Amino acid sequence: MAPERQSTQVNFVYIILGGLVILSFAGFFIFPTGKANNFPTYLAAILALVLLARSEFPKSLLISPTFLGATAFLLYLSASFVWSPEYTVGKLLNTLIDALLILLMLASIAFCQMSVKHFRRIFCYSLVVVAGLAASVYLVTSLLNDSGGGILWGRWQNTNIGAMAFGAIGTVGLGTIAAERIIWLRTLATPFVLALIFAAYLLNVGYVELAMATGMSTICLGRAWQSRNPRQQMGWILVFLAILLIFKPWTLLVEAMPRSSIWSPALETSYEGQLLFGAGYGASVPVPTHCADDMQTDSDCNYSHPHNGFISTLYYGGLVGLCLLGLLLLIAGSQMSEFRNTGRLLVLGTLTYALVILTFDGTRLIEKIDFIWLIFWLPIALVISCEAELRLRQQLLDEDDTLDHLFPRNNQA
């Protein structure tokens, strides 16, 4: 009885951890402030630390290439605060704590994937439902409001962030549906996914639409390639064509290119400064640009960041930081290209979405839970969950092989 009771208690702990992880990500669409959204992430981090100290999972995390890549990138970028002009011990500690929160959240998702049955499906469907409800509220209130503006639940600072968040979970939803074999689950999830797609489209942010078109096209073409059913192949090809007709990515690419006027000054500043190691994570990026010419907004304005996650990383962390970021993305993409589990298309689609978004927006990748977690760290977490799932399967196969060796089966029966 004692081992069974202990096992039940351990499973219950992982269920609590899984609930905190879901609440942390879904809370972005519910909680009105960052402090409220941060609370479940702190609880999940504390519980993950306890599990790290007591369980056998740390050994499996140490052989996860994606987790190791994320650790190297986060530690280096955090440490770069030391040589930034705004360095203080307090600011460095805050940055290290934010990096630790991200790592513990990645570890928590791996723990839950190995301990809670169907965790990734539960996690993704929960995000799709909560975000889909927020998108539905926005769509309905937009239709009822004569001025056209809808109500945005959660932590919306501007329409760009709202569009990026809706687009990210919409891509997650399509990837989850593409891998789902249970018809009624696909049927229930589809309206929420459509609400997310149309809400992001209605917010009319060109580079977000481009990211959705590329991410969702990756999922559709991948699903058509995997399928051996001609009807299913034709269905996914039709979805792919519908995405091209709705979003017109070639037009969106041309519309998004004026942001390159912000990139040039940031690149020049990087080249003139410390190109190898960067200016440090605490440095401010001067980005002067004449908005009237290129962005068609107020004249003579300055942007607080270059609206490009890769150029920002180059400025903060130099070539070393940019190479570590590229290595992390390369590891994540290569890991998923070799996997054959149900999360493959989901992760490849969300990674593609993240790459496009980071090309046209984003600045600091180390933050407390924010939209950057939904866009960038969520795909990385999904990769780690797939790695954890495969390690668990391998452990079960190894146990079966051991039992067959110790207790050979009688094949003469």
KELOZA-92689 format. One record per residue: x, y, z of N, C-alpha, C in turn. Coordinates in steps of 0.001 Angstrom, whole numbers, plus 500000, padded with zeros to 6 digits. Example, Ala and Ser with C-alpha at 12.3 -4.5 7.8 and 13.67 -1.06 7.14 Angstrom:
// KELOZA-92689
513190494310507800512300495500507800513200496700507800
512850497750507080513670498940507140512900500030507870
***
This chain:
// KELOZA-92689
500821498783500000500000500000500000500852501263500000
501969501204500688502796502407500793503305502874499433
503863501949498583504312502404497272503175502952496421
501986502308496479500861502787495688500436504174496147
500389504377497482500008505679497996501022506744497570
502332506375497628503366507324497235503241507663495756
502979506653494927502826506884493491501645507805493209
500532507590493921499363508446493747499669509888494134
500417510056495231500771511407495658501659512096494639
502625511343494063503522511917493061502735512335491820
501823511490491349501010511831490183500163513058490456
499625513159491671498817514323492027499654515602491989
500901515511492421501793516671492376502015517116490943
502212516163490037502428516518488642501162517079487998
500001516606488438498743517176487937498612518631488374
498984518917489627498972520308490104499945521149489290
501151520614489055502145521342488260501619521609486856
500982520603486259500411520796484925499339521870484915
498507521893485954497482522937486039498084524321486154
499163524462486919499832525764487056500464526201485738
501035525244484995501623525561483691500549526060482733
499425525354482686498322525766481813497800527139482211
497636527354483514497131528638483995498111529770483677
499398529483483703500395530508483403500259531003481974
500167530073481021500079530465479617498682530980479267
497655530264479710496291530699479407495950531997480121
496631532244481260496363533459482015496653534731481260
497500534658480242497771535843479423496496536378478782
495546535475478498494293535868477860493199536179478877
493512536038480169492499536231481210492868537353482159
494073537273482734494472538207483787494721539606483210
494272540629483919494428541993483392495809542585483630
496580542025484564497878542602484903498966541537484864
500207542001484730501334541086484734501536540418486076
501273541139487172501464540566488503500556539352488709
499303539465488286498378538334488426498823537161487559
499304537473486345499758536418485440501044535764485946
501884536528486639503149535986487142502955534999488287
501876535158489071501703534374490290501743532867490045
500960532316489080501051530863488863502409530421488336
503141531316487632504476530926487154505433530762488326
505293531609489358506135531474490551505834530157491271
504546529847491408504169528593492082504694527390491303
504558527432489978505056526325489159506568526199489275
507271527327489329508730527301489446509166526694490775
508486527062491857508827526507493172508592524992493197
507456524561492654507154523133492620508144522385491735
508544523004490621509521522372489733510872522227490418
511261523215491204512519523123491949512495521956492931
511354521789493598511223520671494537511343519335493798
510684519239492634510744517998491861512132517760491294
512810518836490910514182518700490423515096518124491490
514847518533492730515695518076493830515389516640494248
514161516164493981513758514870494533513565513771493495
513359514114492229513010513098491246514212512705490403
513974511776489487515015511307488575515010512089487262
514131513027487115514016513727485839515206514603485468
515960515174486407517113515989486002518058515267485056
518248513950485228519132513202484352518621513213482916
517309513099482754516765513099481399516835514483480773
516704515535481589516818516883481047518237517181480568
519224516597481244520612516854480878520969516273479520
520167515322479020520432514777477699519445515316476668
518684516349477017517784516992476078518541518085475330
518826517920474040519601518927473304518936520297473310
517612520338473173516919521625473129516982522332474471
516817521585475566516896522201476893518299522723477159
519311521974476766520686522433476949520964523678476110
520432523708474883520598524891474044519919526108474638
518719525917475178518007527026475821518759527515477054
519315526586477822520074526956479029521291527795478668
522042527367477649523235528107477235522877529512476764
521820529627475969521407530929475449520957531857476570
520126531354477477519596532184478555520681532614479529
521584531703479861522648532050480800523595533082480205
523948532917478936524862533888478323524214535260478224
522964535302477722522314536601477540522099537292478885
521778536517479918521628537104481252522968537637481762
524025536853481561525349537260482041525849538503481319
525377538745480082525827539925479332525403541225480008
524481541143480962524071542332481713525273542934482454
526269542100482757527427542548483530528179543661482811
528301543584481488529071544605480762528184545645480068
526901545695480456526029546738479899526196548031480695
525918549185480080526074550468480784525183550609482014
524034549916482028523080550071483122523218548955484162
524410548376484238524605547238485149524487547646486615
523661546909487319523636546923488787523407545483489229
523797545172490429523614543814490938522136543445490980
521299544410491379519857544148491461519256543814490107
519638544585489068519098544337487723519605543010487171
520864542688487466521402541399487016520647540241487667
520387540345488958519650539289489655518237539139489105
517590540256488805516242540190488229516249539475486888
517250539768486063517347539113484761517615537624484915
518494537261485863518778535851486110517546535115486620
516759535776487454515521535165487958514536534947486813
514418535934485908513532535768484754513985534603483881
515307534477483684515830533363482888515552532033483581
515712532016484906515443530792485667513974530405485578
513083531392485614511653531111485472511354530429484141
512003530911483072511787530310481757512275528866481749
513482528642482290514038527285482314513178526341483145
512702526815484273511857525969485120510515525678484456
509996526637483684508759526373482964508990525329481877
510126525409481178510456524391480181510592523019480847
511267522989482002511423521731482729510073521200483212
509204522101483643507886521681484135507085520992483051
507143521530481845506404520924480734506965519540480415
508296519398480486508903518076480274508472517100481368
508471517546482628508037516692483732506611516200483510
505726517146483178504304516797483023504087515863481844
504846516064480764504696515207479599505063513766479924
506028513588480817506474512245481183505639511632482315
504824512431482977504119511947484165502602512006484055
502076512872483202500632513025483044500253512582481637
499386511597481541499010511041480242498334512095479372
498752512200478131498198513137477137498349514603477571
499423514903478292499538516276478807499605517299477684
500394517032476646500536518030475586499199518329474918
498389517317474714497063517540474124496197518383475054
496209518037476338495420518802477316495890520253477356
497195520437477375497797521763477416497379522589476202
497537522020475007497226522761473779495734523050473657
494905522062473957493457522293473862492999523339474885
493601523348476057493243524351477062493568525753476563
494762525912475975495135527217475424494192527630474302
493851526683473438492975526998472302491592527431472785
491055526747473789489718527090474286489717528460474957
490678528702475852490712529983476571490977531135475612
491994530992474772492295532047473808491172532200472792
490544531071472416489423531134471477488231531886472041
487978531712473346486912532476473992487226533970473979
488498534318474269488906535727474221488763536283472816
489113535486471820488964535927470432487494536079470057
486651535175470542485213535262470244484608536529470838
485024536853472078484550538093472698484968539298471856
486196539274471385486667540388470546485865540476469250
485603539335468613484855539345467347483428539843467541
482754539348468574481360539737468824481260541218469154
482134541689470052482090543114470435482501544019469278
483341543521468386483700544313467201482499544484466286
481698543430466151480510543512465303479442544414465910
479343544385467254478312545186467913478711546647468064
480007546917468034480500548284468209480507548997466866
479852550138466815479772550894465561481135551386465096
482025551689466034483349552192465676484280551075465221
483880549822465416484667548695464931485645548120465925
485861548774467055486811548271468051486164547276468988
486819546153469223486275545135470100486953545142471457
486404544346472370486971544213473713488037543138473694
489207543470474201490316542530474279490521542107475726
490313540836475998490583540312477328492085540185477537
492473540175478794493854539849479110494789541036479026
496060540732478785497115541740478892497465542323477532
496542543084476974496794543678475660497345545092475830
498578545295475377499141546637475385498785547380474104
498647546647473014498259547237471730497739546128470821
497233546513469668496637545536468752497694544588468183
498941545050468047499986544164467535500186542962468446
500239543210469758500418542117470705499207541191470681
498014541764470596496814540943470505496835540050469284
497218540607468128497268539821466891498318538723466989
499492539040467543500548538037467670500115536884468570
499456537211469694499022536170470628497924535303470007
496923535926469386495867535154468721496455534274467621
497369534843466840497972534073465753498777532896466257
499501533094467364500314532010467916499445530832468346
498375531111469093497523530018469576496671529459468445
496325530289467458495624529776466287496474528746465547
497783529023465445498698528070464813498829526810465656
498888526975466979498896525814467879497636524981467673
496499525650467558495234524936467381495192524141466097
495646524737464989495633524018463717496570522820463772
497749522991464387498675521872464521498119520762465389
497376521120466435496779520118467317495669519361466595
494846520083465840493775519440465072494356518507464013
495457518945463380496061518133462318496544516786462840
496951516748464113497455515497464695496371514699465411
495182515258465560494117514617466338493416513533465523
493224512381466153492525511276465495491082511134465964
490760511765467087489391511668467610488545512752466957
487518512348466222486747513275465395486032514317466242
485441513907467360484653514863468137485537515934468776
486801515583469091487716516587469617488074517616468543
488318517120467321488586518043466213487395518954465969
486213518371466040484996519159465783484798520240466832
485047519908468101484880520890469171485940521995469102
487149521639468710488242522615468706488188523546467499
487610523100466395487644523882465152487037525285465294
485864525461465927485327526830466050486256527771466814
486939527270467837487866528120468591489064528516467731
489559527573466924490687527873466038490275528913464992
489081528748464429488604529714463442488425531102464059
487935531145465297487787532436465977489145533112466160
490157532334466528491499532891466704492052533421465384
491858532663464314492375533086463010491699534366462540
490381534420462656489649535602462178489903536822463066
490085536606464371490393537727465258491752538324464903
492745537462464682494072537955464284493991538667462936
493194538131462025493039538747460701492349540102460810
491346540188461682490589541431461836491444542536462455
492428542174463278493312543168463882494260543780462860
494393543145461705495035543744460532496489544169460799
497284543204461248498730543423461409499417542562460358
500010543204459371500496542507458184501487541393458463
502498541660459295503514540628459512502972539456460330
501935539696461147501299538588461865500548537695460880
499859538295459937499173537515458905500180536719458079
501332537323457778502380536614457047502880535423457859
503084535625459170503546534540460039502511533419460112
501226533788460208500174532771460238500133531994458931
500270532699457819500230532028456516501364531022456373
502571531398456797503709530488456661503626529331457668
503275529642458918503180528593459930502079527590459615
500915528087459247499797527194458946500013526443457636
500685527060456668501008526352455424501952525192455696
502899525396456610503804524310456999503026523120457545
502034523418458392501222522342458971500394521634457901
499749522412457033498872521816456010499654520959455021
500764521490454509501553520732453543502179519504454201
502612519645455453503170518502456164502137517418456400
500917517830456736499848516848456973499461516157455665
499419516902454565499115516298453267500205515315452854
501452515644453172502571514755452841502511513470453661
502134513579454932502096512410455804500941511476455486
499823512035455048498620511232454870498762510269453695
498156509118453829498098508134452739496683508032452182
495800508891452658494412508910452197494247510045451187
493912509756449927493797510813448917492783511890449290
491687511510449936490697512515450335491268513470451379
491978512915452360492599513776453368493663514663452750
494441514112451830495459514925451163494821516096450425
493741515808449683493059516875448953492465517896449910
491941517444451055491373518377452032492412519337452573
493598518823452933494642519694453471495217520609452404
495273520148451159495714521030450067494721522171449876
493421521873449998492408522925449875492520523936451026
492810523445452231493024524364453354494237525252453084
495291524667452545496497525428452198496173526515451167
495408526164450138495039527153449115494156528251449705
493255527872450625492409528880451276493258529859452079
494280529352452760495180530230453519495877531210452587
496349530726451433497020531609450474496066532681449952
494808532291449678493839533253449143493423534287450179
493318533865451449492878534787452495493995535759452871
495196535226453093496268536058453636497141536712452561
497234536084451362498081536613450284499479536958450805
500264535961451207501551536222451860502536537004451018
502474536876449702503404537638448858503163539137448984
501888539532449127501563540949449330501979541409450719
501745540548451715502096540905453086503599541088453246
504385540296452528505838540422452622506291541795452142
505704542267451056506044543593450540505614544680451521
504431544501452126503934545505453069504786545564454336
505362544422454739506127544384455982507544544912455835
508048544995454608509442545365454416509799546786454848
508872547773454887509270549089455401509887549060456791
509664548002457573510297547926458881511815547821458773
512312547507457579513758547437457408514422548778457647
513653549882457562514227551200457846514614551334459315
514004550522460190514365550542461606515585549658461843
515753548628461019516830547679461248518209548267460953
518299549077459894519611549585459465520342550352460563
519700551334461229520418552033462304520839551108463443
519983550113463748520330549191464834521534548337464458
521606547916463203522754547132462747524022547975462753
523898549232462311525064550118462325525573550335463748
524636550508464678525024550680466082525728549434466607
525249548261466203525874547010466638527290546893466083
527451547211464802528777547102464180529769548094464786
529273549272465160530152550280465742530496549974467200
529678549163467846529902548842469258530667547551469410
530283546770470410530961545511470702530292544387469917
530791544174468716530132543243467804530212541804468299
531310541418468914531488540021469303530610539646470486
530646540439471554529906540096472771528684540986473007
528490542029472216527319542874472343527457543949473402
526459544806473456526467545919474409525956545518475780
525461544293475927524925543846477211523413543923477236
522804542992477984521341542876477964520647544095478569
521344544870479374520715546035479984520822547291479156
521506547231478011521715548429477193520432548829476480
520322550112476169519204550641475392519624550743473932
518731550370473046519055550370471622518561551669470994
519469552544470529519016553759469835518592553422468416
517351553714468080516834553375466760516156554592466141
516908555550465612516279556702464969515783556351463571
514623556842463226514108556661461870513078557732461579
512941558097460326511945559076459904510675558331459526
509729558356460428508525557543460238507670558019459080
507705559296458784506830559828457744507165559227456388
508434558882456182508849558356454885508549556868454743
508824556103455824508779554654455693507628553983456427
507262554500457597506250553837458398504881554502458300
504828555658457642503576556377457425502855556679458735
503654557162459690503067557600460955503636558963461279
503817559277462559504312560586462934505725560808462422
506035562024462062507360562324461537508362562469462669
509633562222462324510749562412463252510553561666464576
510102560428464525509895559696465777511025558697465977
511198558256467206512208557269467548511531556032468104
512038554864467716511503553616468224512385553119469361
511764552503470346512511552053471525513304550788471260
512988550064470193513747548863469834513598548618468335
514447547791467747514470547650466287513378546766465699
512449546280466520511363545434466010511912544257465204
512912543605465745513479542406465137514206541652466236
513714540463466566514292539707467668515730539305467429
516096539056466170517453538634465864518436539798465950
518040540960465407518913542137465474519043542612466919
517958542551467683518032542929469100519003542016469852
518930540706469582519847539769470228521287540049469819
521500540416468549522838540785468101523349541995468862
522477542977469077522901544182469789523209543874471255
522327543121471918522520542833473341523652541835473575
523680540746472807524614539655473067525701539480472039
525735540328471005526760540232469986526607538986469124
527662538700468374527640537523467510527520536235468320
528085536242469533527984535047470382526520534783470740
525808535813471175524397535652471521523554535256470326
523807535875469160523045535548467962523311534108467524
524573533666467623524899532283467269524227531290468218
524165531621469512523492530735470465521995530652470183
521395531793469798519974531783469430519756530944468168
520620531151467167520508530357465947520713528875466211
521657528556467114521904527153467456520690526534468135
520046527284469030518848526791469702517748526479468693
517523527397467760516486527175466749516854526015465826
518141525909465488518594524816464627518407523467465314
518762523397466602518581522150467352517102521777467416
516251522772467748514815522496467864514241522015466534
514594522697465440514078522298464135514576520936463699
515866520668463920516424519382463501515868518231464345
515656518482465642515074517446466493513688517049465986
512879518052465642511510517749465225511461517173463816
512422517527462962512431516965461614512731515470461630
513402515000462695513736513585462812512679512798463571
511836513481464352510828512787465155509653512358464287
508962511339464735507783510842464016506577510767464943
506577511577465991505438511522466913504388512550466511
503291512588467262502140513404466872502388514898466997
503418515310467741503658516733467924504540517354466876
504966516593465887505945517083464922505436518297464145
504291518162463495503758519255462678503378520452463530
502857520194464727502511521276465649503734522133465940
504850521487466264506055522232466623506659522926465413
506730522246464278507309522867463084506488524081462650
505164523984462757504317525127462407504516526306463335
504575526040464652504746527137465603506157527717465540
507165526891465247508523527414465075508609528327463855
507947527928462773507923528778461575507242530096461870
506133530044462586505425531265462990506350532160463812
507083531569464760507980532347465616509095533001464813
509645532290463843510733532845463032510277534092462281
509081534044461712508583535209460967508292536368461905
507665536087463048507356537158464001508640537819464485
509649537028464836510898537595465334511642538379464261
511334538111462999511943538880461925511364540286461843
510119540454462242509465541750462104509083542396463432
509343541713464546509021542296465849509813541557466927
509694542048468145510378541412469268511657542131469627
511985542118470889513226542740471336513912541875472389
513407541820473601514050541069474686513373539703474838
514167538646474743513634537294474826513627536763476250
514219537512477180514183537117478593513262538084479319
512081537637479616511081538436480316510261537514481211
509589538109482210508556537335482903507473537030481886
506555536149482231505607535658481239504924536813480513
505034536768479197504550537836478342504229537228476981
503883538085476012503540537554474690504723536816474062
505964537172474450507126536503473869507182535044474299
506582534702475446506498533301475851505585532526474895
504478533141474501503549532479473586504160532304472209
504939533272471775505468533258470421506726532406470306
507662532576471247508973531934471113509170530759472069
508941530971473361509254529924474327508250528787474312
507024529028473869506051527945473766506482526895472740
506897527271471512507401526236470596508608525481471140
509519526197471824510679525520472403510218524518473465
509235524916474267508696524007475286508050522781474648
507358522971473522506723521842472844507764520871472294
508890521400471805509974520520471352510474519672472514
510704520311473662511199519591474834510180518553475294
508885518862475174507859517881475550507893516663474626
508160516893473341508274515772472400509501514928472715
510607515590473066511800514850473467511517514016474710
510788514604475654510455513880476882509569512677476581
508625512849475668507738511745475305508528510594474687
509475510917473816510266509865473183511180509167474190
511731509934475145512572509313476169511752508351477027
510496508746477318509633507871478115509331506585477364
509050506712476075508788505516475275510016504606475229
511196505216475100512413504432475055512649503699476369
512349504377477486512486503733478795511566502527478908
510324502662478421509381501546478473509844500386477597
510399500713476421510917499658475549512101498952476186
512973499732476837514124499125477510513671498209478636
512624498619479375512102497774480454511525496482479891
510813496580478755510260495378478136511373494436477686
512436495006477109513560494164476670514220493463477855
514327494189478981514919493596480179514071492446480699
512743492645480717511848491586481182511901490381480256
511968490633478941512059489511478004513353488727478192
514411489456478576515700488773478793515665487934480080
515053488491481130514999487779482405513989486654482395
512832486934481723511741485942481688511367485687480228
512115484850479531511836484593478118510418484058477928
509787484555476864508420484103476571508467482753475859
507456481951476161507375480635475548506666480763474213
507447480697473121506881480878471790506346479589471189
506432478482471972505981477211471404504490477010471595
503857477861472377502443477659472657501616477892471421
***
